[in-house]
């Protein structure tokens, strides 16, 4: 039996209006992909929270916006040899859960749109914890778990 513990999550940000219009409203200054790993003491869950597994890494985007926006979260798409028995979910945090950030939403039914009020003229970091739970409630099937994750930003 072999486990691939450090799984990369691709993070893409799309814009649902012409980029020139959106650029007047919001600027994305950085994205960081996430890395999932088995949760310590729970071999039925993968998570990208470093406080749950030492090799995990939260995904994030950094925004500066002159107005509010909507953040559409599309379902994570399994890539490669991911067994189909896992159920993915996403937690969206305003800031980081590791430093007192606030949980905006936890999503298992996709897609979902959340409004973000604005303006916020300093960098606002949104963090994403992607997790996968064993659908059977037992052990995660050994394998390579890779997901692509897309966010769509729309001005209000």
Secondary structure, 3 states (H helix, E strand, C coil): CCCCCCEEEEEEEEECCCHHHHHCCEEEEEEECEEEEEECCEEEEEECCCCCCCCCECEEEEEEECCCEEEEECCCEEECCCCCCEEEEEEEEEECHHHCCEEEEEECCCCEEEEECCCEEEEEEEEEEEEEEECCCCCCCCCCCEEEEEEEEEEC
